[in-house]
């Protein structure tokens, strides 16, 4: 498309000290080449933005893996998340060496590979993520196997009342009551933000407890043990609420996420 011809007449001069700017003054015409350059830069920025965000997330995640102080968790990334790791380092697990065990008070203990989990019926949900420290990431997609399906397959025994979750970082743990674990909005998540759960986000498999603060959604999930009582997890031993409903626990009044 050709650019319009410039208006006739002299270019406006800058107003003097006692002269107000003329709102109808004619600006310097913008050439076609400049317009195309600006459009090109904008398009390049849109294309590059997801790549830059993933690079930033990966870099901060790698730093957090080696930062037991948690100070890297104070740094935001483009997706709004913070990275927390309570271990000095976290090993990576590939599809070939990842395993998830289901044991405890069950009739049929099981060990799942990543491929076996992928072969099970998957549930997708989109909810806000709310951290107990205050930050919130709206409309985050998660996809995976309902925890209730794994419990049904294992055959929970009478007397079972809770679930203990362990993680392959060797340090983190979490818990839910059996009733909480059977909710339809509790997933063993394989995908987050419509891509496989990254190592920095707790992959290849993490827990996702949609209606609770994000510390309940244990990263690097490796064990699901059915128990006869609730055993407080890592942060709960340090004072956080065991029942961590968003907006109804930990002294916070956040809007519910589900």
Protein Blocks (a to p, Z undefined) as FASTA:
>chain_A
ZZddddeddddddddfklccdfkbccddddfklmmmmmmmmmmmmmmmmmmmmmmmmmmm
mmmmmmmnommmmpccfkopacddfbfbdcdddfklgccddehjdfbdcdddfklmmmpc
cdddddddddfklpacehiacddddfklmmmmnopaehiabdcdddfkomaccdddfklm
mpmkbccdfbehhiacdfknopabdcddfkbcfklmcghiabdcddfbdcddfklmnopa
fblcehiaghiacdcfZZ
